[in-house]
Amino acid sequence: MVIATWIYKILIDGFLALLSHPVPDLFSGYTPILWPLCDSLWIKTKLGFHIGSSVKLIPSFELLSEPTVFQHFQEFDAPLFTGDGLIISIILLLPSLKYKHQ
């Protein structure tokens, strides 16, 4: 029973690790996360506020889509290490450290 619980925890961690990249991408631009089932999606978010007799937060969410078009690229220019990547890495490592000490 202990092995089944351990395997279950590993599978959950693996699933969360697989989603740790494409899900945040949905908030930064069009992402073909469900391709070929549907077009590229983008969750556009805004948070405004109104100051009057009280402060009101005005959240806005919009689901946009456009056709998925894959194109060849000649070069790839992107940073290998970012602050966001560090935070995601720490979040993904925390469950492993927790299981190790149990």
Gaussian input, Z-matrix of N, CA and C with variables (Angstrom, degrees):
# hf/3-21g

backbone

0 1
 N
 C     1     B1
 C     2     B2     1     A1
 N     3     B3     2     A2     1     D1
 C     4     B4     3     A3     2     D2
 C     5     B5     4     A4     3     D3
 N     6     B6     5     A5     4     D4
 C     7     B7     6     A6     5     D5
 C     8     B8     7     A7     6     D6
 N     9     B9     8     A8     7     D7
 C    10    B10     9     A9     8     D8
 C    11    B11    10    A10     9     D9
 N    12    B12    11    A11    10    D10
 C    13    B13    12    A12    11    D11
 C    14    B14    13    A13    12    D12
 N    15    B15    14    A14    13    D13
 C    16    B16    15    A15    14    D14
 C    17    B17    16    A16    15    D15
 N    18    B18    17    A17    16    D16
 C    19    B19    18    A18    17    D17
 C    20    B20    19    A19    18    D18
 N    21    B21    20    A20    19    D19
 C    22    B22    21    A21    20    D20
 C    23    B23    22    A22    21    D21
 N    24    B24    23    A23    22    D22
 C    25    B25    24    A24    23    D23
 C    26    B26    25    A25    24    D24
 N    27    B27    26    A26    25    D25
 C    28    B28    27    A27    26    D26
 C    29    B29    28    A28    27    D27
 N    30    B30    29    A29    28    D28
 C    31    B31    30    A30    29    D29
 C    32    B32    31    A31    30    D30
 N    33    B33    32    A32    31    D31
 C    34    B34    33    A33    32    D32
 C    35    B35    34    A34    33    D33
 N    36    B36    35    A35    34    D34
 C    37    B37    36    A36    35    D35
 C    38    B38    37    A37    36    D36
 N    39    B39    38    A38    37    D37
 C    40    B40    39    A39    38    D38
 C    41    B41    40    A40    39    D39
 N    42    B42    41    A41    40    D40
 C    43    B43    42    A42    41    D41
 C    44    B44    43    A43    42    D42
 N    45    B45    44    A44    43    D43
 C    46    B46    45    A45    44    D44
 C    47    B47    46    A46    45    D45
 N    48    B48    47    A47    46    D46
 C    49    B49    48    A48    47    D47
 C    50    B50    49    A49    48    D48
 N    51    B51    50    A50    49    D49
 C    52    B52    51    A51    50    D50
 C    53    B53    52    A52    51    D51
 N    54    B54    53    A53    52    D52
 C    55    B55    54    A54    53    D53
 C    56    B56    55    A55    54    D54
 N    57    B57    56    A56    55    D55
 C    58    B58    57    A57    56    D56
 C    59    B59    58    A58    57    D57
 N    60    B60    59    A59    58    D58
 C    61    B61    60    A60    59    D59
 C    62    B62    61    A61    60    D60
 N    63    B63    62    A62    61    D61
 C    64    B64    63    A63    62    D62
 C    65    B65    64    A64    63    D63
 N    66    B66    65    A65    64    D64
 C    67    B67    66    A66    65    D65
 C    68    B68    67    A67    66    D66
 N    69    B69    68    A68    67    D67
 C    70    B70    69    A69    68    D68
 C    71    B71    70    A70    69    D69
 N    72    B72    71    A71    70    D70
 C    73    B73    72    A72    71    D71
 C    74    B74    73    A73    72    D72
 N    75    B75    74    A74    73    D73
 C    76    B76    75    A75    74    D74
 C    77    B77    76    A76    75    D75
 N    78    B78    77    A77    76    D76
 C    79    B79    78    A78    77    D77
 C    80    B80    79    A79    78    D78
 N    81    B81    80    A80    79    D79
 C    82    B82    81    A81    80    D80
 C    83    B83    82    A82    81    D81
 N    84    B84    83    A83    82    D82
 C    85    B85    84    A84    83    D83
 C    86    B86    85    A85    84    D84
 N    87    B87    86    A86    85    D85
 C    88    B88    87    A87    86    D86
 C    89    B89    88    A88    87    D87
 N    90    B90    89    A89    88    D88
 C    91    B91    90    A90    89    D89
 C    92    B92    91    A91    90    D90
 N    93    B93    92    A92    91    D91
 C    94    B94    93    A93    92    D92
 C    95    B95    94    A94    93    D93
 N    96    B96    95    A95    94    D94
 C    97    B97    96    A96    95    D95
 C    98    B98    97    A97    96    D96
 N    99    B99    98    A98    97    D97
 C   100   B100    99    A99    98    D98
 C   101   B101   100   A100    99    D99
 N   102   B102   101   A101   100   D100
 C   103   B103   102   A102   101   D101
 C   104   B104   103   A103   102   D102
 N   105   B105   104   A104   103   D103
 C   106   B106   105   A105   104   D104
 C   107   B107   106   A106   105   D105
 N   108   B108   107   A107   106   D106
 C   109   B109   108   A108   107   D107
 C   110   B110   109   A109   108   D108
 N   111   B111   110   A110   109   D109
 C   112   B112   111   A111   110   D110
 C   113   B113   112   A112   111   D111
 N   114   B114   113   A113   112   D112
 C   115   B115   114   A114   113   D113
 C   116   B116   115   A115   114   D114
 N   117   B117   116   A116   115   D115
 C   118   B118   117   A117   116   D116
 C   119   B119   118   A118   117   D117
 N   120   B120   119   A119   118   D118
 C   121   B121   120   A120   119   D119
 C   122   B122   121   A121   120   D120
 N   123   B123   122   A122   121   D121
 C   124   B124   123   A123   122   D122
 C   125   B125   124   A124   123   D123
 N   126   B126   125   A125   124   D124
 C   127   B127   126   A126   125   D125
 C   128   B128   127   A127   126   D126
 N   129   B129   128   A128   127   D127
 C   130   B130   129   A129   128   D128
 C   131   B131   130   A130   129   D129
 N   132   B132   131   A131   130   D130
 C   133   B133   132   A132   131   D131
 C   134   B134   133   A133   132   D132
 N   135   B135   134   A134   133   D133
 C   136   B136   135   A135   134   D134
 C   137   B137   136   A136   135   D135
 N   138   B138   137   A137   136   D136
 C   139   B139   138   A138   137   D137
 C   140   B140   139   A139   138   D138
 N   141   B141   140   A140   139   D139
 C   142   B142   141   A141   140   D140
 C   143   B143   142   A142   141   D141
 N   144   B144   143   A143   142   D142
 C   145   B145   144   A144   143   D143
 C   146   B146   145   A145   144   D144
 N   147   B147   146   A146   145   D145
 C   148   B148   147   A147   146   D146
 C   149   B149   148   A148   147   D147
 N   150   B150   149   A149   148   D148
 C   151   B151   150   A150   149   D149
 C   152   B152   151   A151   150   D150
 N   153   B153   152   A152   151   D151
 C   154   B154   153   A153   152   D152
 C   155   B155   154   A154   153   D153
 N   156   B156   155   A155   154   D154
 C   157   B157   156   A156   155   D155
 C   158   B158   157   A157   156   D156
 N   159   B159   158   A158   157   D157
 C   160   B160   159   A159   158   D158
 C   161   B161   160   A160   159   D159
 N   162   B162   161   A161   160   D160
 C   163   B163   162   A162   161   D161
 C   164   B164   163   A163   162   D162
 N   165   B165   164   A164   163   D163
 C   166   B166   165   A165   164   D164
 C   167   B167   166   A166   165   D165
 N   168   B168   167   A167   166   D166
 C   169   B169   168   A168   167   D167
 C   170   B170   169   A169   168   D168
 N   171   B171   170   A170   169   D169
 C   172   B172   171   A171   170   D170
 C   173   B173   172   A172   171   D171
 N   174   B174   173   A173   172   D172
 C   175   B175   174   A174   173   D173
 C   176   B176   175   A175   174   D174
 N   177   B177   176   A176   175   D175
 C   178   B178   177   A177   176   D176
 C   179   B179   178   A178   177   D177
 N   180   B180   179   A179   178   D178
 C   181   B181   180   A180   179   D179
 C   182   B182   181   A181   180   D180
 N   183   B183   182   A182   181   D181
 C   184   B184   183   A183   182   D182
 C   185   B185   184   A184   183   D183
 N   186   B186   185   A185   184   D184
 C   187   B187   186   A186   185   D185
 C   188   B188   187   A187   186   D186
 N   189   B189   188   A188   187   D187
 C   190   B190   189   A189   188   D188
 C   191   B191   190   A190   189   D189
 N   192   B192   191   A191   190   D190
 C   193   B193   192   A192   191   D191
 C   194   B194   193   A193   192   D192
 N   195   B195   194   A194   193   D193
 C   196   B196   195   A195   194   D194
 C   197   B197   196   A196   195   D195
 N   198   B198   197   A197   196   D196
 C   199   B199   198   A198   197   D197
 C   200   B200   199   A199   198   D198
 N   201   B201   200   A200   199   D199
 C   202   B202   201   A201   200   D200
 C   203   B203   202   A202   201   D201
 N   204   B204   203   A203   202   D202
 C   205   B205   204   A204   203   D203
 C   206   B206   205   A205   204   D204
 N   207   B207   206   A206   205   D205
 C   208   B208   207   A207   206   D206
 C   209   B209   208   A208   207   D207
 N   210   B210   209   A209   208   D208
 C   211   B211   210   A210   209   D209
 C   212   B212   211   A211   210   D210
 N   213   B213   212   A212   211   D211
 C   214   B214   213   A213   212   D212
 C   215   B215   214   A214   213   D213
 N   216   B216   215   A215   214   D214
 C   217   B217   216   A216   215   D215
 C   218   B218   217   A217   216   D216
 N   219   B219   218   A218   217   D217
 C   220   B220   219   A219   218   D218
 C   221   B221   220   A220   219   D219
 N   222   B222   221   A221   220   D220
 C   223   B223   222   A222   221   D221
 C   224   B224   223   A223   222   D222
 N   225   B225   224   A224   223   D223
 C   226   B226   225   A225   224   D224
 C   227   B227   226   A226   225   D225
 N   228   B228   227   A227   226   D226
 C   229   B229   228   A228   227   D227
 C   230   B230   229   A229   228   D228
 N   231   B231   230   A230   229   D229
 C   232   B232   231   A231   230   D230
 C   233   B233   232   A232   231   D231
 N   234   B234   233   A233   232   D232
 C   235   B235   234   A234   233   D233
 C   236   B236   235   A235   234   D234
 N   237   B237   236   A236   235   D235
 C   238   B238   237   A237   236   D236
 C   239   B239   238   A238   237   D237
 N   240   B240   239   A239   238   D238
 C   241   B241   240   A240   239   D239
 C   242   B242   241   A241   240   D240
 N   243   B243   242   A242   241   D241
 C   244   B244   243   A243   242   D242
 C   245   B245   244   A244   243   D243
 N   246   B246   245   A245   244   D244
 C   247   B247   246   A246   245   D245
 C   248   B248   247   A247   246   D246
 N   249   B249   248   A248   247   D247
 C   250   B250   249   A249   248   D248
 C   251   B251   250   A250   249   D249
 N   252   B252   251   A251   250   D250
 C   253   B253   252   A252   251   D251
 C   254   B254   253   A253   252   D252
 N   255   B255   254   A254   253   D253
 C   256   B256   255   A255   254   D254
 C   257   B257   256   A256   255   D255
 N   258   B258   257   A257   256   D256
 C   259   B259   258   A258   257   D257
 C   260   B260   259   A259   258   D258
 N   261   B261   260   A260   259   D259
 C   262   B262   261   A261   260   D260
 C   263   B263   262   A262   261   D261
 N   264   B264   263   A263   262   D262
 C   265   B265   264   A264   263   D263
 C   266   B266   265   A265   264   D264
 N   267   B267   266   A266   265   D265
 C   268   B268   267   A267   266   D266
 C   269   B269   268   A268   267   D267
 N   270   B270   269   A269   268   D268
 C   271   B271   270   A270   269   D269
 C   272   B272   271   A271   270   D270
 N   273   B273   272   A272   271   D271
 C   274   B274   273   A273   272   D272
 C   275   B275   274   A274   273   D273
 N   276   B276   275   A275   274   D274
 C   277   B277   276   A276   275   D275
 C   278   B278   277   A277   276   D276
 N   279   B279   278   A278   277   D277
 C   280   B280   279   A279   278   D278
 C   281   B281   280   A280   279   D279
 N   282   B282   281   A281   280   D280
 C   283   B283   282   A282   281   D281
 C   284   B284   283   A283   282   D282
 N   285   B285   284   A284   283   D283
 C   286   B286   285   A285   284   D284
 C   287   B287   286   A286   285   D285
 N   288   B288   287   A287   286   D286
 C   289   B289   288   A288   287   D287
 C   290   B290   289   A289   288   D288
 N   291   B291   290   A290   289   D289
 C   292   B292   291   A291   290   D290
 C   293   B293   292   A292   291   D291
 N   294   B294   293   A293   292   D292
 C   295   B295   294   A294   293   D293
 C   296   B296   295   A295   294   D294
 N   297   B297   296   A296   295   D295
 C   298   B298   297   A297   296   D296
 C   299   B299   298   A298   297   D297
 N   300   B300   299   A299   298   D298
 C   301   B301   300   A300   299   D299
 C   302   B302   301   A301   300   D300
 N   303   B303   302   A302   301   D301
 C   304   B304   303   A303   302   D302
 C   305   B305   304   A304   303   D303

   B1=1.4582
   B2=1.5265
   B3=1.3284
   B4=1.4558
   B5=1.5254
   B6=1.3394
   B7=1.4615
   B8=1.5180
   B9=1.3493
   B10=1.4660
   B11=1.5215
   B12=1.3173
   B13=1.4600
   B14=1.5200
   B15=1.3131
   B16=1.4625
   B17=1.5223
   B18=1.3469
   B19=1.4655
   B20=1.5219
   B21=1.3294
   B22=1.4652
   B23=1.5270
   B24=1.3258
   B25=1.4677
   B26=1.5197
   B27=1.3283
   B28=1.4635
   B29=1.5285
   B30=1.3357
   B31=1.4672
   B32=1.5279
   B33=1.3227
   B34=1.4763
   B35=1.5228
   B36=1.3335
   B37=1.4683
   B38=1.5305
   B39=1.3269
   B40=1.4574
   B41=1.5171
   B42=1.3430
   B43=1.4595
   B44=1.5273
   B45=1.3321
   B46=1.4672
   B47=1.5257
   B48=1.3266
   B49=1.4681
   B50=1.5183
   B51=1.3284
   B52=1.4603
   B53=1.5292
   B54=1.3267
   B55=1.4633
   B56=1.5229
   B57=1.3306
   B58=1.4657
   B59=1.5237
   B60=1.3075
   B61=1.4597
   B62=1.5293
   B63=1.3279
   B64=1.4657
   B65=1.5233
   B66=1.3225
   B67=1.4612
   B68=1.5336
   B69=1.3415
   B70=1.4661
   B71=1.5288
   B72=1.3432
   B73=1.4659
   B74=1.5203
   B75=1.3239
   B76=1.4620
   B77=1.5251
   B78=1.3290
   B79=1.4490
   B80=1.5273
   B81=1.3437
   B82=1.4636
   B83=1.5260
   B84=1.3182
   B85=1.4581
   B86=1.5121
   B87=1.3225
   B88=1.4606
   B89=1.5250
   B90=1.3268
   B91=1.4629
   B92=1.5324
   B93=1.3296
   B94=1.4700
   B95=1.5263
   B96=1.3325
   B97=1.4649
   B98=1.5279
   B99=1.3179
   B100=1.4543
   B101=1.5312
   B102=1.3267
   B103=1.4623
   B104=1.5153
   B105=1.2678
   B106=1.4682
   B107=1.5239
   B108=1.3413
   B109=1.4590
   B110=1.5274
   B111=1.3312
   B112=1.4632
   B113=1.5273
   B114=1.3231
   B115=1.4617
   B116=1.5268
   B117=1.3347
   B118=1.4612
   B119=1.5264
   B120=1.3103
   B121=1.4629
   B122=1.5218
   B123=1.3213
   B124=1.4598
   B125=1.5159
   B126=1.3186
   B127=1.4585
   B128=1.5245
   B129=1.3193
   B130=1.4702
   B131=1.5330
   B132=1.3163
   B133=1.4618
   B134=1.5172
   B135=1.3151
   B136=1.4673
   B137=1.5254
   B138=1.3075
   B139=1.4564
   B140=1.5214
   B141=1.3061
   B142=1.4573
   B143=1.5193
   B144=1.3141
   B145=1.4547
   B146=1.5162
   B147=1.3222
   B148=1.4604
   B149=1.5230
   B150=1.3226
   B151=1.4612
   B152=1.5189
   B153=1.2948
   B154=1.4597
   B155=1.5139
   B156=1.3490
   B157=1.4663
   B158=1.5309
   B159=1.3348
   B160=1.4567
   B161=1.5266
   B162=1.3046
   B163=1.4658
   B164=1.5323
   B165=1.3265
   B166=1.4605
   B167=1.5188
   B168=1.3334
   B169=1.4479
   B170=1.5235
   B171=1.3325
   B172=1.4541
   B173=1.5285
   B174=1.3481
   B175=1.4710
   B176=1.5326
   B177=1.3242
   B178=1.4563
   B179=1.5217
   B180=1.3309
   B181=1.4584
   B182=1.5185
   B183=1.3094
   B184=1.4621
   B185=1.5258
   B186=1.3272
   B187=1.4595
   B188=1.5234
   B189=1.3296
   B190=1.4520
   B191=1.5171
   B192=1.3187
   B193=1.4648
   B194=1.5184
   B195=1.3113
   B196=1.4632
   B197=1.5207
   B198=1.3348
   B199=1.4674
   B200=1.5299
   B201=1.3139
   B202=1.4587
   B203=1.5220
   B204=1.3259
   B205=1.4647
   B206=1.5268
   B207=1.3207
   B208=1.4583
   B209=1.5214
   B210=1.3346
   B211=1.4554
   B212=1.5251
   B213=1.3309
   B214=1.4537
   B215=1.5257
   B216=1.3221
   B217=1.4622
   B218=1.5171
   B219=1.3119
   B220=1.4567
   B221=1.5261
   B222=1.3142
   B223=1.4654
   B224=1.5169
   B225=1.2992
   B226=1.4628
   B227=1.5166
   B228=1.3144
   B229=1.4545
   B230=1.5264
   B231=1.3135
   B232=1.4581
   B233=1.5206
   B234=1.3296
   B235=1.4689
   B236=1.5261
   B237=1.3137
   B238=1.4593
   B239=1.5200
   B240=1.3165
   B241=1.4566
   B242=1.5233
   B243=1.3264
   B244=1.4622
   B245=1.5293
   B246=1.2966
   B247=1.4613
   B248=1.5221
   B249=1.3373
   B250=1.4606
   B251=1.5260
   B252=1.3375
   B253=1.4592
   B254=1.5194
   B255=1.3327
   B256=1.4626
   B257=1.5263
   B258=1.3222
   B259=1.4644
   B260=1.5294
   B261=1.3308
   B262=1.4685
   B263=1.5247
   B264=1.3343
   B265=1.4665
   B266=1.5257
   B267=1.3059
   B268=1.4692
   B269=1.5225
   B270=1.3419
   B271=1.4656
   B272=1.5186
   B273=1.3380
   B274=1.4589
   B275=1.5289
   B276=1.3227
   B277=1.4608
   B278=1.5287
   B279=1.3219
   B280=1.4647
   B281=1.5317
   B282=1.3529
   B283=1.4759
   B284=1.5257
   B285=1.3121
   B286=1.4703
   B287=1.5214
   B288=1.3129
   B289=1.4658
   B290=1.5199
   B291=1.3281
   B292=1.4667
   B293=1.5180
   B294=1.3392
   B295=1.4584
   B296=1.5259
   B297=1.3235
   B298=1.4523
   B299=1.5224
   B300=1.3278
   B301=1.4612
   B302=1.5298
   B303=1.3211
   B304=1.4735
   B305=1.4978
   A1=110.81
   A2=117.21
   A3=121.27
   A4=110.36
   A5=116.81
   A6=120.89
   A7=110.39
   A8=117.78
   A9=121.03
   A10=110.64
   A11=118.08
   A12=121.96
   A13=110.50
   A14=117.00
   A15=121.37
   A16=110.68
   A17=117.20
   A18=121.56
   A19=110.02
   A20=116.79
   A21=121.40
   A22=111.04
   A23=117.60
   A24=121.48
   A25=111.16
   A26=117.59
   A27=121.58
   A28=110.44
   A29=117.51
   A30=120.91
   A31=111.48
   A32=116.96
   A33=120.58
   A34=109.96
   A35=117.18
   A36=120.50
   A37=111.12
   A38=116.76
   A39=120.30
   A40=112.00
   A41=116.35
   A42=120.51
   A43=110.98
   A44=117.10
   A45=120.51
   A46=111.13
   A47=116.62
   A48=120.26
   A49=110.56
   A50=117.55
   A51=120.44
   A52=111.73
   A53=117.37
   A54=120.60
   A55=113.17
   A56=118.10
   A57=120.78
   A58=113.02
   A59=118.82
   A60=119.92
   A61=112.89
   A62=120.02
   A63=118.35
   A64=114.81
   A65=118.68
   A66=119.59
   A67=111.67
   A68=121.56
   A69=119.21
   A70=112.83
   A71=117.79
   A72=120.23
   A73=111.83
   A74=117.90
   A75=121.13
   A76=111.83
   A77=117.40
   A78=121.26
   A79=112.68
   A80=117.77
   A81=120.11
   A82=113.05
   A83=118.21
   A84=121.13
   A85=110.37
   A86=115.85
   A87=120.98
   A88=110.35
   A89=116.72
   A90=122.79
   A91=109.12
   A92=117.95
   A93=120.55
   A94=112.46
   A95=117.22
   A96=121.96
   A97=111.84
   A98=119.24
   A99=121.94
   A100=112.25
   A101=117.00
   A102=120.13
   A103=108.82
   A104=122.32
   A105=131.48
   A106=113.97
   A107=117.74
   A108=119.88
   A109=112.88
   A110=117.10
   A111=119.99
   A112=109.18
   A113=115.65
   A114=121.72
   A115=111.16
   A116=115.26
   A117=120.67
   A118=109.12
   A119=115.82
   A120=121.54
   A121=110.66
   A122=115.36
   A123=122.25
   A124=107.33
   A125=117.03
   A126=121.76
   A127=106.74
   A128=115.65
   A129=121.18
   A130=107.62
   A131=115.86
   A132=120.69
   A133=110.46
   A134=114.42
   A135=121.64
   A136=107.55
   A137=115.77
   A138=120.53
   A139=107.70
   A140=114.95
   A141=120.44
   A142=109.50
   A143=115.48
   A144=118.32
   A145=109.16
   A146=114.66
   A147=122.69
   A148=107.56
   A149=115.44
   A150=120.41
   A151=107.95
   A152=115.06
   A153=121.99
   A154=106.83
   A155=116.02
   A156=118.71
   A157=110.29
   A158=116.13
   A159=121.84
   A160=107.84
   A161=115.28
   A162=119.95
   A163=107.93
   A164=116.00
   A165=120.79
   A166=108.87
   A167=115.97
   A168=121.22
   A169=108.43
   A170=115.94
   A171=121.15
   A172=108.48
   A173=117.50
   A174=119.64
   A175=110.50
   A176=115.19
   A177=121.02
   A178=108.92
   A179=116.24
   A180=122.31
   A181=107.78
   A182=115.82
   A183=120.80
   A184=108.48
   A185=116.64
   A186=121.47
   A187=108.24
   A188=116.28
   A189=122.18
   A190=109.19
   A191=116.47
   A192=119.77
   A193=109.54
   A194=114.73
   A195=121.73
   A196=107.33
   A197=117.75
   A198=119.77
   A199=111.50
   A200=115.38
   A201=121.36
   A202=109.05
   A203=116.19
   A204=121.50
   A205=107.17
   A206=116.71
   A207=120.83
   A208=108.47
   A209=116.60
   A210=121.82
   A211=109.53
   A212=115.54
   A213=120.18
   A214=108.81
   A215=117.19
   A216=119.81
   A217=109.11
   A218=115.00
   A219=121.38
   A220=112.15
   A221=116.67
   A222=120.23
   A223=108.98
   A224=114.77
   A225=120.93
   A226=107.62
   A227=116.22
   A228=121.25
   A229=108.54
   A230=115.94
   A231=120.95
   A232=109.05
   A233=117.26
   A234=119.37
   A235=110.95
   A236=116.64
   A237=120.93
   A238=112.12
   A239=117.68
   A240=121.77
   A241=108.51
   A242=117.25
   A243=121.94
   A244=109.86
   A245=116.21
   A246=121.17
   A247=111.85
   A248=116.58
   A249=120.02
   A250=110.65
   A251=116.24
   A252=120.59
   A253=111.63
   A254=116.84
   A255=120.93
   A256=110.97
   A257=116.99
   A258=121.00
   A259=110.28
   A260=116.93
   A261=120.19
   A262=110.40
   A263=117.18
   A264=120.58
   A265=111.38
   A266=117.04
   A267=120.85
   A268=110.36
   A269=116.61
   A270=120.79
   A271=110.70
   A272=116.64
   A273=119.90
   A274=112.69
   A275=117.49
   A276=120.52
   A277=113.04
   A278=117.86
   A279=120.61
   A280=113.48
   A281=119.99
   A282=117.89
   A283=112.77
   A284=117.92
   A285=120.34
   A286=110.78
   A287=116.66
   A288=120.21
   A289=110.51
   A290=116.73
   A291=121.33
   A292=110.50
   A293=118.21
   A294=121.60
   A295=111.11
   A296=117.12
   A297=120.78
   A298=111.74
   A299=116.88
   A300=120.92
   A301=113.09
   A302=117.79
   A303=119.26
   A304=111.78
   D1=-35.63
   D2=179.97
   D3=-64.78
   D4=-39.39
   D5=179.91
   D6=-65.95
   D7=-40.11
   D8=178.82
   D9=-63.13
   D10=-41.01
   D11=177.86
   D12=-65.21
   D13=-41.50
   D14=179.15
   D15=-63.87
   D16=-43.43
   D17=178.85
   D18=-64.56
   D19=-40.78
   D20=177.64
   D21=-59.56
   D22=-44.18
   D23=179.11
   D24=-65.08
   D25=-39.45
   D26=178.33
   D27=-64.93
   D28=-41.69
   D29=178.80
   D30=-63.87
   D31=-41.26
   D32=177.74
   D33=-63.66
   D34=-45.01
   D35=178.41
   D36=-61.85
   D37=-41.08
   D38=178.56
   D39=-63.81
   D40=-41.60
   D41=178.32
   D42=-63.22
   D43=-44.04
   D44=178.40
   D45=-64.88
   D46=-36.58
   D47=177.87
   D48=-64.89
   D49=-40.16
   D50=178.87
   D51=-65.27
   D52=-33.34
   D53=179.95
   D54=-85.17
   D55=-9.50
   D56=-175.07
   D57=-67.15
   D58=-18.05
   D59=178.58
   D60=-101.33
   D61=-52.52
   D62=-175.63
   D63=-68.50
   D64=-33.87
   D65=-178.08
   D66=-65.95
   D67=-48.60
   D68=175.21
   D69=-62.50
   D70=-28.39
   D71=176.86
   D72=-61.22
   D73=-28.97
   D74=179.09
   D75=-60.85
   D76=-24.34
   D77=-177.78
   D78=-92.44
   D79=-6.35
   D80=-177.20
   D81=-109.44
   D82=-9.93
   D83=179.23
   D84=166.06
   D85=-178.93
   D86=-179.52
   D87=-64.34
   D88=125.46
   D89=-176.29
   D90=-130.20
   D91=128.41
   D92=179.31
   D93=-83.54
   D94=54.61
   D95=-173.45
   D96=-65.25
   D97=-30.41
   D98=-178.49
   D99=-110.77
   D100=18.44
   D101=179.73
   D102=-67.03
   D103=136.81
   D104=9.41
   D105=-95.22
   D106=12.05
   D107=-178.65
   D108=-71.36
   D109=-33.49
   D110=178.64
   D111=-152.05
   D112=174.50
   D113=-178.14
   D114=-69.76
   D115=176.70
   D116=176.07
   D117=-67.86
   D118=139.80
   D119=-176.61
   D120=-116.42
   D121=154.82
   D122=175.29
   D123=-145.52
   D124=125.02
   D125=174.91
   D126=-96.67
   D127=104.56
   D128=-177.85
   D129=-91.86
   D130=122.25
   D131=-177.30
   D132=-119.61
   D133=147.51
   D134=174.41
   D135=-142.00
   D136=147.10
   D137=174.69
   D138=-131.63
   D139=108.05
   D140=178.23
   D141=-106.98
   D142=172.16
   D143=175.81
   D144=-147.75
   D145=154.45
   D146=179.56
   D147=-124.51
   D148=128.77
   D149=178.36
   D150=-109.04
   D151=119.12
   D152=177.92
   D153=-145.45
   D154=-128.32
   D155=175.32
   D156=-67.28
   D157=-21.98
   D158=173.05
   D159=-145.47
   D160=163.92
   D161=179.08
   D162=-92.06
   D163=127.71
   D164=179.62
   D165=-120.09
   D166=129.14
   D167=173.21
   D168=-88.41
   D169=136.47
   D170=-178.02
   D171=-121.58
   D172=91.27
   D173=178.68
   D174=-79.47
   D175=149.66
   D176=178.65
   D177=-140.73
   D178=128.51
   D179=177.74
   D180=-125.99
   D181=135.97
   D182=179.24
   D183=-138.55
   D184=128.83
   D185=178.16
   D186=-98.67
   D187=114.18
   D188=-179.16
   D189=-109.25
   D190=152.13
   D191=176.21
   D192=-141.53
   D193=153.61
   D194=174.75
   D195=-150.85
   D196=156.93
   D197=-179.38
   D198=-59.36
   D199=144.04
   D200=177.37
   D201=-82.05
   D202=123.34
   D203=177.87
   D204=-128.00
   D205=114.60
   D206=178.19
   D207=-91.18
   D208=132.02
   D209=-179.24
   D210=-128.13
   D211=147.30
   D212=174.11
   D213=-73.51
   D214=147.74
   D215=175.24
   D216=-124.68
   D217=151.43
   D218=-175.98
   D219=-88.04
   D220=-32.06
   D221=-179.52
   D222=-146.03
   D223=159.92
   D224=-179.88
   D225=-126.49
   D226=114.32
   D227=-177.74
   D228=-121.29
   D229=104.56
   D230=-179.80
   D231=-154.34
   D232=152.00
   D233=178.43
   D234=-68.35
   D235=144.17
   D236=178.10
   D237=-81.23
   D238=-24.84
   D239=-176.39
   D240=-139.62
   D241=126.55
   D242=179.40
   D243=-129.24
   D244=165.91
   D245=176.68
   D246=-63.65
   D247=-40.47
   D248=177.58
   D249=-63.00
   D250=-40.92
   D251=178.72
   D252=-61.96
   D253=-37.80
   D254=178.15
   D255=-63.58
   D256=-44.45
   D257=-179.86
   D258=-63.54
   D259=-44.92
   D260=179.62
   D261=-63.48
   D262=-39.96
   D263=178.85
   D264=-62.40
   D265=-42.09
   D266=178.90
   D267=-63.69
   D268=-43.70
   D269=179.34
   D270=-61.34
   D271=-39.89
   D272=-178.97
   D273=-73.26
   D274=-27.41
   D275=-179.49
   D276=-82.51
   D277=-25.19
   D278=-176.87
   D279=-56.73
   D280=-46.62
   D281=178.54
   D282=-61.51
   D283=-35.97
   D284=179.26
   D285=-63.80
   D286=-41.37
   D287=178.78
   D288=-66.52
   D289=-36.12
   D290=178.71
   D291=-64.14
   D292=-45.70
   D293=-178.13
   D294=-67.76
   D295=-32.21
   D296=-178.80
   D297=-64.68
   D298=-34.35
   D299=-175.20
   D300=-91.60
   D301=0.77
   D302=179.97
   D303=-87.79

